[in-house]
Amino acid sequence: MILLTGGTGFISSHTAVALAEAGLPCVLLDNLANSPESTLQGLARITGQAPLFVQGDVRDAALLDSLFARYPIQAVLHGASLKAVGEGLAQPALYHDNNVSGTVTLIRAMERAGVRRLVFSSSSTVYGNPTLQCLPESAPLVPLNPEARSKVMVEQILHDVAASHPDWRVLSLRCFNPVGAHPSGALGEAPRGQTLNLLTVMAQATAGQRPPLSIFGNDYPTPDGTGVRDYIHVMDLARGHLLALQQLLQAAAPPDARHRVLNLGRGQGISVLQLLQAFEQHTGYRVPHQWAPRREGDAACWVADVSAARQHLGWQAELGLAEMCRDAWRWQGRA
Ligand SMILES: NC(=O)c1ccc[n+]([C@@H]2O[C@H](COP(=O)([O-])OP(=O)(O)OC[C@H]3O[C@@H](n4cnc5c(N)ncnc54)[C@H](O)[C@@H]3O)[C@@H](O)[C@H]2O)c1
């Protein structure tokens, strides 16, 4: 059985679907700080079974001990994290307590239970606004805000922990820009506040639920002048997390690879304008938008070097722009 922290969140809930399809049972832990309980109904609709859910905080050591005592947990996917950059700047202590102390509490509970298999949902924010256009995992880490710094700190802590005991196997997955939703339309991103997910913003602007989309900058040195990023379908990310967990469960990894860090992206750049045009093409709706000046510090273009994930996990993204746009719009129609 797998423990999914942040289980009702965007990435973990879609991973729960992938685990169910692979026949891997899981228990979801979430304090519902940034996701609604209705996610559980969506999961039940897709999998045909009510998910096993515990509402609680990953910083609650006694609760974690009780979960490890009650369920035969073999590995953990750690996705419980606060991720809003602005909120992190305003409340750094909250972010470090939640993201860093939360991870330390989890690791200590895992050690007490003798469970030493962990997949951590890390983030491409660890790279800052890089000058390199195609980023290998060895690229410099330049976290620019408390949220990103918390990810770097957690990766470093995991490195130390993995080195401390021969049984530890840890994979940190640096996720690039997840978009889209489950193709059923029953599950998608449902944050408590405003989202920064460009495709969700596009869908909400198109549905008249927010002002027109602002496109920041049209004079970048990219083919159409707008910023280029590595967007990836959330179901591709979910499959990546599943493969990572399966690998850790079977792992006889060499001691030098007790903690591996892998980028999960498509390895292909998509510009804001390309995403907008694809959305219009695949949904048949016009996206209301306006042009705005460049945002300070935004890099023109950066994408993941995904060769390590291909080599070590046998994973690569399969879904393209059409699926990203259609699934995001289908989910928007239900939201
Ligand atoms: N969505 C993105 O754009 C993106 C991109 C790259 C990396 N990531 C990373 O992947 C991870 C998951 O992201 P997501 O998009 O699914 O975010 P999300 O906010 O949808 O999910 C995180 C979940 O964790 C829960 N949570 C937060 N603190 C908790 C705590 N102390 N105890 C229990 N539950 C807690 C929240 O309620 C939420 O349901 C995060 O670490 C995030 O930084 C996300």
PDBQT file of the ligand as one rigid body, heavy atoms in Angstrom, charges set to zero:
ROOT
HETATM    1  N1  LIG A 401       0.965  22.519  -9.893  1.00  0.00    +0.000 N 
HETATM    2  C1  LIG A 401       2.152  22.997 -10.257  1.00  0.00    +0.000 C 
HETATM    3  O1  LIG A 401       2.252  23.946 -11.034  1.00  0.00    +0.000 OA
HETATM    4  C2  LIG A 401       3.434  22.335  -9.772  1.00  0.00    +0.000 A 
HETATM    5  C3  LIG A 401       4.555  22.420 -10.576  1.00  0.00    +0.000 A 
HETATM    6  C4  LIG A 401       5.728  21.821 -10.149  1.00  0.00    +0.000 A 
HETATM    7  C5  LIG A 401       5.772  21.192  -8.905  1.00  0.00    +0.000 A 
HETATM    8  N2  LIG A 401       4.663  21.138  -8.125  1.00  0.00    +0.000 N 
HETATM    9  C6  LIG A 401       4.801  20.535  -6.789  1.00  0.00    +0.000 C 
HETATM   10  O2  LIG A 401       4.088  19.317  -6.666  1.00  0.00    +0.000 OA
HETATM   11  C7  LIG A 401       3.538  19.224  -5.361  1.00  0.00    +0.000 C 
HETATM   12  C8  LIG A 401       2.047  19.047  -5.453  1.00  0.00    +0.000 C 
HETATM   13  O3  LIG A 401       1.542  20.142  -6.197  1.00  0.00    +0.000 OA
HETATM   14  P1  LIG A 401       0.037  20.263  -6.601  1.00  0.00    +0.000 P 
HETATM   15  O4  LIG A 401      -0.040  21.071  -7.834  1.00  0.00    +0.000 OA
HETATM   16  O5  LIG A 401      -0.609  18.940  -6.552  1.00  0.00    +0.000 OA
HETATM   17  O6  LIG A 401      -0.459  21.173  -5.395  1.00  0.00    +0.000 OA
HETATM   18  P2  LIG A 401      -1.855  21.160  -4.645  1.00  0.00    +0.000 P 
HETATM   19  O7  LIG A 401      -1.889  22.383  -3.796  1.00  0.00    +0.000 OA
HETATM   20  O8  LIG A 401      -2.968  20.905  -5.588  1.00  0.00    +0.000 OA
HETATM   21  O9  LIG A 401      -1.691  19.849  -3.717  1.00  0.00    +0.000 OA
HETATM   22  C9  LIG A 401      -0.998  19.860  -2.506  1.00  0.00    +0.000 C 
HETATM   23  C10 LIG A 401      -1.929  19.261  -1.467  1.00  0.00    +0.000 C 
HETATM   24  O10 LIG A 401      -1.250  19.194  -0.229  1.00  0.00    +0.000 OA
HETATM   25  C11 LIG A 401      -2.150  19.534   0.805  1.00  0.00    +0.000 C 
HETATM   26  N3  LIG A 401      -1.349  19.977   1.928  1.00  0.00    +0.000 N 
HETATM   27  C12 LIG A 401      -0.578  21.085   2.008  1.00  0.00    +0.000 A 
HETATM   28  N4  LIG A 401       0.032  21.119   3.207  1.00  0.00    +0.000 NA
HETATM   29  C13 LIG A 401      -0.354  20.014   3.881  1.00  0.00    +0.000 A 
HETATM   30  C14 LIG A 401      -0.061  19.493   5.157  1.00  0.00    +0.000 A 
HETATM   31  N5  LIG A 401       0.746  20.143   6.001  1.00  0.00    +0.000 N 
HETATM   32  N6  LIG A 401      -0.620  18.333   5.533  1.00  0.00    +0.000 NA
HETATM   33  C15 LIG A 401      -1.460  17.666   4.694  1.00  0.00    +0.000 A 
HETATM   34  N7  LIG A 401      -1.777  18.118   3.470  1.00  0.00    +0.000 NA
HETATM   35  C16 LIG A 401      -1.224  19.280   3.077  1.00  0.00    +0.000 A 
HETATM   36  C17 LIG A 401      -3.053  20.589   0.192  1.00  0.00    +0.000 C 
HETATM   37  O11 LIG A 401      -4.318  20.666   0.842  1.00  0.00    +0.000 OA
HETATM   38  C18 LIG A 401      -3.191  20.089  -1.251  1.00  0.00    +0.000 C 
HETATM   39  O12 LIG A 401      -4.321  19.266  -1.392  1.00  0.00    +0.000 OA
HETATM   40  C19 LIG A 401       3.943  20.491  -4.624  1.00  0.00    +0.000 C 
HETATM   41  O13 LIG A 401       5.115  20.236  -3.914  1.00  0.00    +0.000 OA
HETATM   42  C20 LIG A 401       4.221  21.456  -5.730  1.00  0.00    +0.000 C 
HETATM   43  O14 LIG A 401       5.127  22.459  -5.373  1.00  0.00    +0.000 OA
HETATM   44  C21 LIG A 401       3.473  21.670  -8.542  1.00  0.00    +0.000 A 
ENDROOT
TORSDOF 0
